[in-house]
C-alpha cells in the first residue's frame, strides 16, 4: 500500500510540474466579435497545444477523455460540466482543434447564443480568431471560420476567409467546393465553375455544386 501511494504521489507531482510548465506558453484572445466588442475569454490552463502537431497530439487523449467525449462533440450532454464549458476547455487547450471548433460553432448556432453576453463562453468568431492567431497555417481553421460566417449570412466575410485558406492550400477540394457554393450565391458563376473543377478533379464527392452549376448552364459533362 505504501509503495502504491508513493507511486501515485510521484505521478501527481510529475503531472503538476508538467502542468505548470505548460502555462508558460499561451494563446491569447485576439480580435473582436461581430458586434464590434473585444474578444475575451478564460485564461490559459492546460496547453496550448497545436492540433496538427504530432508532438502536441500526444496530449490530446487526456483532454478528449475528460472534456471532448462523443456526447460533447455531438452536443448530447456535457462530460465534466456543461457542453459549452467542455468545448471551451478543449479549445483553450487545443485552440485549433477542428472538431471542437465545429462543435462550438454548431452549438452556438443551434442555441442562438452567439449575440448574448456570456461570462464564460465567447462567441464562435473569437475562438476562430484565437485559433488563427495560434496556428496561422492551419487551413482547416480558415475553412471552418468561412463556413461559420457563411451560415451567419456574412458572405463577403466568409469569402475573405476562404481566400486566405487558398493561399495556403489552393488545391484543397473541400475548400474549393465551399468557395464554389458561396460564389454561386454571390452570383459569380464563372468563378464558381473554376473552383468546382478543382474540387471535383481532386475527388470531392458531393454533387451539390455541380448540380447548381448545371442549372445555371455553366457545367457540361
C-alpha contacts under 8 A as a table, 3 or more apart, distances in Angstrom:
res1	aa1	res2	aa2	distance
1	X	4	X	5.04
1	X	5	X	6.15
2	X	5	X	5.12
2	X	6	X	6.03
3	X	6	X	5.07
3	X	7	X	6.15
4	X	7	X	5.14
4	X	8	X	6.21
5	X	8	X	4.98
5	X	9	X	6.15
6	X	9	X	5.08
6	X	10	X	6.29
7	X	10	X	5.15
7	X	11	X	6.35
8	X	11	X	5.10
8	X	12	X	6.22
9	X	12	X	5.05
9	X	13	X	6.12
10	X	13	X	5.17
10	X	14	X	6.08
11	X	14	X	5.06
11	X	15	X	6.12
12	X	15	X	5.14
12	X	16	X	6.06
13	X	16	X	4.96
13	X	17	X	6.13
14	X	17	X	5.14
14	X	18	X	6.15
15	X	18	X	5.02
15	X	19	X	6.02
16	X	19	X	5.07
16	X	20	X	6.17
17	X	20	X	5.16
17	X	21	X	6.24
18	X	21	X	5.05
18	X	22	X	6.17
19	X	22	X	4.96
19	X	23	X	6.57
19	X	46	X	6.33
19	X	47	X	7.93
20	X	23	X	5.37
20	X	24	X	7.39
21	X	24	X	5.72
22	X	25	X	6.38
22	X	45	X	7.96
22	X	46	X	6.28
22	X	47	X	5.30
22	X	48	X	7.29
23	X	26	X	6.79
23	X	44	X	6.87
23	X	45	X	6.45
23	X	46	X	6.81
23	X	47	X	6.62
23	X	48	X	8.00
25	X	47	X	7.44
25	X	48	X	6.78
26	X	44	X	6.17
26	X	47	X	7.44
26	X	48	X	5.98
27	X	44	X	7.17
27	X	48	X	6.33
27	X	92	X	7.78
27	X	95	X	7.41
27	X	130	X	6.82
27	X	131	X	7.98
27	X	133	X	7.78
27	X	134	X	5.93
28	X	44	X	7.98
28	X	130	X	6.64
29	X	39	X	6.07
29	X	40	X	5.86
29	X	41	X	6.73
29	X	126	X	7.09
29	X	127	X	7.90
29	X	129	X	7.79
29	X	130	X	5.45
30	X	38	X	7.68
30	X	39	X	6.01
30	X	40	X	7.75
30	X	126	X	7.13
30	X	129	X	6.37
30	X	130	X	5.73
30	X	133	X	7.53
31	X	38	X	6.32
31	X	39	X	5.80
31	X	126	X	6.91
31	X	129	X	6.39
31	X	130	X	7.81
32	X	35	X	7.72
32	X	36	X	5.59
32	X	37	X	5.30
32	X	38	X	4.35
32	X	39	X	4.74
32	X	125	X	7.91
32	X	126	X	6.73
33	X	36	X	5.15
33	X	37	X	5.33
33	X	38	X	6.30
33	X	39	X	5.87
33	X	123	X	7.02
33	X	125	X	6.21
33	X	126	X	6.29
34	X	37	X	7.53
34	X	125	X	7.30
35	X	115	X	7.65
39	X	122	X	6.96
39	X	126	X	5.58
40	X	122	X	6.53
40	X	126	X	7.65
41	X	119	X	7.95
41	X	120	X	6.45
41	X	121	X	6.61
41	X	122	X	5.97
42	X	120	X	6.75
44	X	47	X	7.22
44	X	48	X	7.32
44	X	92	X	6.34
44	X	93	X	7.49
45	X	48	X	7.80
45	X	92	X	7.16
45	X	93	X	6.85
46	X	92	X	7.60
46	X	93	X	5.30
47	X	92	X	7.45
47	X	93	X	4.68
47	X	94	X	6.94
48	X	92	X	6.63
48	X	93	X	4.69
48	X	94	X	5.62
48	X	95	X	6.86
49	X	53	X	7.98
49	X	56	X	5.44
49	X	57	X	7.47
49	X	59	X	7.78
49	X	93	X	6.06
49	X	94	X	4.93
49	X	95	X	7.20
50	X	53	X	5.35
50	X	56	X	5.78
50	X	57	X	7.23
50	X	94	X	5.90
50	X	95	X	7.12
50	X	96	X	6.51
50	X	97	X	7.73
50	X	135	X	7.15
51	X	54	X	8.00
51	X	56	X	6.82
51	X	57	X	6.07
51	X	60	X	7.98
51	X	94	X	5.93
51	X	95	X	7.63
51	X	96	X	5.76
51	X	97	X	5.25
51	X	98	X	7.66
52	X	56	X	7.80
52	X	57	X	7.32
52	X	96	X	7.96
52	X	138	X	7.65
53	X	56	X	5.18
53	X	57	X	6.01
54	X	57	X	5.16
54	X	58	X	7.04
55	X	58	X	6.00
56	X	59	X	5.90
56	X	60	X	7.42
57	X	60	X	4.93
57	X	61	X	7.83
58	X	61	X	6.83
59	X	62	X	6.21
59	X	63	X	7.07
60	X	63	X	5.37
60	X	64	X	6.10
61	X	64	X	5.27
61	X	65	X	5.86
62	X	65	X	5.12
62	X	66	X	6.35
63	X	66	X	5.60
63	X	67	X	5.66
63	X	68	X	6.63
63	X	90	X	6.33
63	X	93	X	7.63
64	X	67	X	5.21
64	X	68	X	4.12
64	X	69	X	5.77
64	X	90	X	7.34
65	X	68	X	6.29
65	X	69	X	5.99
66	X	69	X	6.95
66	X	79	X	6.33
66	X	80	X	6.25
67	X	72	X	7.38
67	X	78	X	7.69
67	X	79	X	5.60
67	X	80	X	6.01
67	X	86	X	4.87
67	X	87	X	6.97
67	X	89	X	6.99
67	X	90	X	6.32
68	X	71	X	7.80
68	X	72	X	5.56
68	X	73	X	6.18
68	X	79	X	7.35
68	X	86	X	6.55
68	X	87	X	6.70
68	X	90	X	6.53
68	X	100	X	7.53
69	X	72	X	5.17
69	X	73	X	6.21
69	X	79	X	6.72
70	X	73	X	5.07
70	X	74	X	6.07
71	X	74	X	5.29
71	X	75	X	5.92
71	X	76	X	4.94
71	X	77	X	5.49
71	X	78	X	6.80
71	X	79	X	7.50
72	X	75	X	4.88
72	X	76	X	6.05
72	X	77	X	5.65
72	X	78	X	5.36
72	X	79	X	6.63
72	X	83	X	5.69
72	X	86	X	7.26
72	X	87	X	7.36
73	X	76	X	7.80
73	X	99	X	7.42
73	X	100	X	6.79
73	X	103	X	5.75
74	X	103	X	7.19
75	X	78	X	7.72
75	X	83	X	6.58
75	X	103	X	7.37
75	X	107	X	6.85
76	X	83	X	7.90
77	X	82	X	7.03
77	X	83	X	5.81
78	X	81	X	5.35
78	X	82	X	4.53
78	X	83	X	4.13
78	X	84	X	7.70
78	X	86	X	6.46
79	X	82	X	7.10
79	X	83	X	7.23
79	X	86	X	6.78
80	X	86	X	6.55
81	X	85	X	6.14
81	X	86	X	6.11
82	X	85	X	5.24
82	X	86	X	6.17
83	X	86	X	5.24
83	X	87	X	6.18
84	X	87	X	5.20
84	X	88	X	6.09
84	X	104	X	7.31
84	X	107	X	7.80
84	X	121	X	7.08
85	X	88	X	4.88
85	X	89	X	6.11
85	X	120	X	7.62
85	X	121	X	7.34
86	X	89	X	5.12
86	X	90	X	6.22
87	X	90	X	5.10
87	X	91	X	6.18
87	X	100	X	6.26
87	X	103	X	7.59
87	X	104	X	6.31
88	X	91	X	5.19
88	X	92	X	6.07
88	X	104	X	7.94
88	X	121	X	6.87
89	X	92	X	5.14
89	X	93	X	6.24
90	X	93	X	5.22
90	X	94	X	5.93
90	X	95	X	7.68
90	X	97	X	7.68
90	X	100	X	6.97
91	X	94	X	4.81
91	X	95	X	4.52
91	X	96	X	6.97
91	X	97	X	6.36
91	X	100	X	6.63
91	X	101	X	7.19
91	X	127	X	7.48
92	X	95	X	5.43
94	X	97	X	5.29
95	X	127	X	7.19
95	X	130	X	6.79
95	X	131	X	4.84
95	X	134	X	7.04
96	X	101	X	7.16
96	X	128	X	7.86
96	X	131	X	4.87
96	X	132	X	7.53
96	X	134	X	7.64
96	X	135	X	6.85
96	X	138	X	7.76
96	X	141	X	6.56
97	X	100	X	5.40
97	X	101	X	6.08
98	X	101	X	5.17
98	X	102	X	6.23
98	X	140	X	6.90
98	X	141	X	6.73
98	X	144	X	7.86
99	X	102	X	5.05
99	X	103	X	6.11
100	X	103	X	4.90
100	X	104	X	6.01
101	X	104	X	5.15
101	X	105	X	6.08
101	X	124	X	7.85
101	X	127	X	7.39
101	X	128	X	7.46
101	X	144	X	7.64
102	X	105	X	5.10
102	X	106	X	6.09
102	X	144	X	6.83
103	X	106	X	5.05
103	X	107	X	5.91
104	X	107	X	5.06
104	X	108	X	6.15
104	X	124	X	6.68
105	X	108	X	5.45
105	X	109	X	6.11
105	X	124	X	5.57
105	X	148	X	6.72
106	X	109	X	5.13
106	X	110	X	5.99
107	X	110	X	5.24
107	X	111	X	6.13
108	X	111	X	5.09
108	X	112	X	5.62
108	X	113	X	5.44
108	X	114	X	5.69
108	X	123	X	7.47
108	X	124	X	7.31
109	X	112	X	5.06
109	X	113	X	7.08
109	X	114	X	6.97
112	X	115	X	7.31
113	X	116	X	5.26
113	X	123	X	7.77
114	X	122	X	7.70
114	X	123	X	4.83
114	X	124	X	7.01
115	X	123	X	7.21
117	X	122	X	7.86
118	X	121	X	5.51
118	X	122	X	6.68
119	X	122	X	7.85
122	X	126	X	6.20
122	X	127	X	7.34
123	X	126	X	5.78
123	X	127	X	7.22
124	X	127	X	5.26
124	X	128	X	6.35
125	X	128	X	5.03
125	X	129	X	6.11
125	X	145	X	7.30
126	X	129	X	5.17
126	X	130	X	6.06
127	X	130	X	5.10
127	X	131	X	6.07
128	X	131	X	5.02
128	X	132	X	6.15
128	X	141	X	6.79
128	X	142	X	7.92
128	X	145	X	6.10
129	X	132	X	5.09
129	X	133	X	6.11
130	X	133	X	5.13
130	X	134	X	6.14
131	X	134	X	5.00
131	X	135	X	5.88
131	X	136	X	7.60
131	X	141	X	7.01
132	X	135	X	5.13
132	X	136	X	4.70
132	X	137	X	7.75
132	X	138	X	7.41
132	X	141	X	6.66
132	X	142	X	7.41
133	X	136	X	5.65
135	X	138	X	5.66
136	X	139	X	7.98
137	X	168	X	6.75
138	X	141	X	5.85
138	X	142	X	7.36
139	X	142	X	5.45
139	X	143	X	6.45
139	X	165	X	5.23
139	X	168	X	6.42
139	X	169	X	6.85
140	X	143	X	4.96
140	X	144	X	6.10
140	X	165	X	7.81
141	X	144	X	5.17
141	X	145	X	6.03
142	X	145	X	5.01
142	X	146	X	6.01
142	X	161	X	5.46
142	X	162	X	6.29
142	X	164	X	7.09
142	X	165	X	5.64
143	X	146	X	5.06
143	X	147	X	6.24
143	X	161	X	6.93
143	X	162	X	5.92
143	X	165	X	6.69
143	X	175	X	6.31
144	X	147	X	5.00
144	X	148	X	6.20
145	X	148	X	5.07
145	X	149	X	6.21
145	X	158	X	7.25
145	X	161	X	6.80
146	X	149	X	5.16
146	X	150	X	6.01
146	X	157	X	7.43
146	X	158	X	4.17
146	X	159	X	6.67
146	X	160	X	7.74
146	X	161	X	5.26
146	X	162	X	5.88
147	X	150	X	5.01
147	X	151	X	6.17
147	X	158	X	6.74
147	X	178	X	7.80
148	X	151	X	5.12
148	X	152	X	6.32
148	X	158	X	7.65
149	X	152	X	4.96
149	X	153	X	6.38
149	X	154	X	5.22
149	X	155	X	6.75
149	X	157	X	6.54
149	X	158	X	5.03
150	X	153	X	5.07
150	X	154	X	5.38
150	X	155	X	5.17
150	X	157	X	7.81
150	X	158	X	5.35
150	X	182	X	7.71
151	X	154	X	7.41
154	X	157	X	5.44
154	X	158	X	6.13
155	X	158	X	4.97
155	X	159	X	6.14
155	X	182	X	7.08
155	X	186	X	7.72
156	X	159	X	5.00
156	X	160	X	6.30
157	X	160	X	5.11
157	X	161	X	6.63
158	X	161	X	5.29
158	X	162	X	6.39
159	X	162	X	5.03
159	X	163	X	6.09
159	X	179	X	6.91
159	X	182	X	7.33
160	X	163	X	5.12
160	X	164	X	6.38
161	X	164	X	5.13
161	X	165	X	6.38
162	X	165	X	5.00
162	X	166	X	6.24
162	X	175	X	6.92
162	X	179	X	6.56
163	X	166	X	4.96
163	X	167	X	6.68
164	X	167	X	5.45
164	X	168	X	7.11
165	X	168	X	5.29
165	X	169	X	6.26
165	X	170	X	7.46
165	X	175	X	7.62
166	X	169	X	5.10
166	X	170	X	4.33
166	X	171	X	7.67
166	X	172	X	7.84
166	X	175	X	7.52
167	X	170	X	5.99
169	X	172	X	5.64
170	X	176	X	7.86
171	X	176	X	7.31
171	X	198	X	6.47
171	X	199	X	7.46
171	X	202	X	7.41
172	X	175	X	5.41
172	X	176	X	6.27
172	X	199	X	7.07
172	X	202	X	7.55
173	X	176	X	5.22
173	X	177	X	6.06
173	X	198	X	6.59
173	X	199	X	4.02
173	X	200	X	6.96
173	X	202	X	5.66
173	X	203	X	6.94
173	X	204	X	5.60
174	X	177	X	5.02
174	X	178	X	6.19
174	X	199	X	6.60
174	X	204	X	6.67
175	X	178	X	5.27
175	X	179	X	6.19
175	X	199	X	7.75
176	X	179	X	5.05
176	X	180	X	6.01
176	X	195	X	4.97
176	X	196	X	6.39
176	X	198	X	6.58
176	X	199	X	5.31
177	X	180	X	5.06
177	X	181	X	6.36
177	X	195	X	6.54
177	X	196	X	5.79
177	X	199	X	5.45
177	X	204	X	7.59
177	X	209	X	6.91
178	X	181	X	5.16
178	X	182	X	6.26
179	X	182	X	5.08
179	X	183	X	6.06
179	X	192	X	7.03
179	X	195	X	6.88
180	X	183	X	5.11
180	X	184	X	6.24
180	X	191	X	7.38
180	X	192	X	4.12
180	X	193	X	6.81
180	X	194	X	7.93
180	X	195	X	5.48
180	X	196	X	5.78
180	X	209	X	6.76
181	X	184	X	5.24
181	X	185	X	6.56
181	X	192	X	6.93
181	X	209	X	5.91
182	X	185	X	5.15
182	X	186	X	6.27
182	X	192	X	7.83
183	X	186	X	4.78
183	X	187	X	6.16
183	X	188	X	5.14
183	X	189	X	6.34
183	X	191	X	6.82
183	X	192	X	5.23
184	X	187	X	5.03
184	X	188	X	5.58
184	X	189	X	5.17
184	X	192	X	5.97
184	X	212	X	7.77
184	X	213	X	7.85
185	X	188	X	7.52
188	X	191	X	5.73
188	X	192	X	6.33
189	X	192	X	4.73
189	X	193	X	6.02
189	X	213	X	7.18
189	X	216	X	7.78
189	X	218	X	7.27
190	X	193	X	5.11
190	X	194	X	6.63
190	X	218	X	7.35
191	X	194	X	5.24
191	X	195	X	6.64
192	X	195	X	5.29
192	X	196	X	6.06
193	X	196	X	4.91
193	X	197	X	6.22
193	X	213	X	7.05
193	X	218	X	6.95
193	X	219	X	7.20
194	X	197	X	5.38
194	X	198	X	6.69
195	X	198	X	5.15
195	X	199	X	6.20
196	X	199	X	5.02
196	X	200	X	6.14
196	X	209	X	6.83
196	X	210	X	7.00
197	X	200	X	5.34
197	X	201	X	5.86
198	X	201	X	5.14
198	X	202	X	6.17
199	X	202	X	5.32
199	X	203	X	6.57
199	X	204	X	5.44
200	X	203	X	5.00
200	X	204	X	4.93
200	X	205	X	7.32
201	X	204	X	7.48
206	X	209	X	7.64
207	X	210	X	5.32
207	X	211	X	6.11
208	X	211	X	5.12
208	X	212	X	6.30
209	X	212	X	5.14
209	X	213	X	6.26
210	X	213	X	5.16
210	X	214	X	6.15
210	X	219	X	6.62
211	X	214	X	5.07
211	X	215	X	6.36
212	X	215	X	5.22
212	X	216	X	6.50
213	X	216	X	4.97
213	X	217	X	6.23
213	X	218	X	5.13
213	X	219	X	5.21
214	X	217	X	4.93
214	X	218	X	5.64
214	X	219	X	4.67
214	X	220	X	6.75
215	X	218	X	7.59
216	X	219	X	7.74
217	X	220	X	7.48
